[in-house]
C-alpha cells in the first residue's frame, strides 16, 4: 500500500517557528520590538558559523508557537518577500493574526508613524507591509 493510500494523521499544533536570515539583527530587533511591539529573546552568539540570532515571539508565553527565529548573515535581503524580478510581489509572505479591528488600526498608526508603507487588501479585509529585510508581512484580524 502506498503512503498516499494509508490513513495517517498527526496532531499538528501549528507552526512552531520560521527561521529567516537578516543582514542586520539589531535593525530587525528594533523593527519587531519597537514598531510592531513584539517581545524579543536574548541575542544568542554565533556558533559554528550560524551567526548571531534571536527569537521574535508572535504569541508570548506559548512554547508551541514561538514565531520568527532570525539569524544574522551577510546577505542582501531575506529569501521571503519581494524578489528582484517582482519587486511588488506579495507572495510569498507571512501572515500574522490580531484579535480585532481596533488592534489592527493601532498597528496601522504605529506603522505610519514609523514611515512604513501599508498596502490594503480590501477583498481579504487585511493589509500588508514590508519589514526592514523586505519580508512581506500580512496582518489579519477578526472583523466581528
C-alpha positions in Angstrom: 0.0 0.0 0.0 1.3 3.4 -0.9 1.8 6.1 1.7 -0.8 8.3 0.0 -3.4 5.4 0.3 -2.7 5.0 4.1 -4.9 6.9 6.5 -2.4 8.7 8.8 -2.8 11.9 10.7 -0.7 13.6 13.4 -2.0 16.1 15.9 -0.2 19.1 14.4 -0.5 22.2 16.6 0.6 24.9 14.1 3.9 26.4 13.1 6.5 26.5 15.9 8.8 29.0 14.3 10.1 30.3 10.9 13.8 30.6 10.5 14.9 33.6 8.5 18.1 35.5 7.6 18.8 39.1 8.2 21.9 41.2 7.4 21.3 43.4 10.4 20.0 41.7 13.5 19.9 44.9 15.6 17.7 46.7 13.0 15.4 43.6 12.8 15.0 43.6 16.6 14.3 47.4 16.5 11.6 46.9 13.9 9.8 44.0 15.5 10.2 45.2 19.1 9.8 49.0 18.6 7.5 49.2 15.7 5.4 46.0 16.0 5.6 45.8 19.8 6.7 42.1 19.8 8.8 40.5 22.5 12.3 39.6 21.7 14.5 36.9 23.3 18.1 37.5 24.3 20.6 37.6 21.5 22.4 34.3 21.2 26.1 34.4 20.0 27.2 32.9 16.7 28.2 29.3 16.9 29.6 27.1 14.2 29.0 29.9 11.6 25.3 30.2 12.2 25.5 34.0 13.0 24.1 35.8 16.0 20.4 35.0 16.4 17.3 35.7 18.4 13.6 34.8 18.6 10.8 37.2 17.9 7.7 36.0 19.8 4.5 36.3 18.0 2.5 34.6 20.7 4.3 35.3 24.1 4.4 32.5 26.7 3.3 29.9 24.2 6.1 27.4 23.7 4.2 25.7 20.9 4.2 28.8 18.7 7.4 30.8 19.1 7.4 32.9 15.9 10.4 34.1 13.9 14.0 32.9 14.5 16.3 35.5 12.8 19.9 34.6 12.1 22.4 37.4 11.2 24.3 36.6 8.0 25.8 38.7 5.3 23.0 38.7 2.7 21.4 41.4 0.6 17.9 40.6 1.8 15.8 37.8 3.1 14.6 35.0 0.8 11.0 35.7 1.5 9.2 38.7 0.2 9.5 40.7 -3.0 12.0 39.5 -5.5 14.2 41.5 -7.9 12.0 40.2 -10.8 8.7 41.0 -9.0 9.5 43.9 -6.5 5.8 44.5 -5.8 5.0 40.8 -5.2 3.1 40.0 -2.0 3.9 36.3 -2.4 5.4 34.7 -0.5 4.6 36.3 2.8 4.0 35.5 6.5 0.5 36.3 7.9 0.2 37.4 11.4 -3.1 37.5 13.3 -4.5 40.2 15.6 -7.7 39.8 17.7 -9.7 42.7 16.3 -10.0 45.8 14.1 -9.0 48.1 16.9 -5.7 46.3 17.3 -5.2 46.4 13.5 -5.9 50.2 13.5 -3.4 50.8 16.3 -0.8 48.9 14.3 -1.6 50.9 11.1 -1.0 54.1 13.1 2.3 52.7 14.5 3.5 51.7 11.1 2.5 55.1 9.6 4.5 56.8 12.4 7.5 54.6 11.5 7.2 55.6 7.8 6.2 52.0 6.8 4.0 51.8 3.7 0.8 49.8 4.1 -1.0 48.1 1.3 -4.6 47.4 2.0 -6.2 44.2 0.7 -9.9 45.1 0.9 -11.2 41.8 -0.6 -9.5 39.9 2.2 -10.1 42.5 5.0 -6.3 42.6 5.7 -3.2 44.6 4.9 0.4 44.0 4.2 3.7 45.8 4.7 7.4 45.0 4.4 9.8 44.7 7.3 13.4 46.1 7.3 14.5 42.9 5.5 11.9 43.3 2.7 9.9 40.4 4.2 6.2 40.8 3.3 4.0 40.6 6.4 0.2 40.3 6.2 -2.0 41.3 9.1 -5.3 39.5 9.5 -7.9 40.2 12.2 -11.4 39.4 13.2 -14.0 41.9 11.9 -16.8 40.6 14.1 
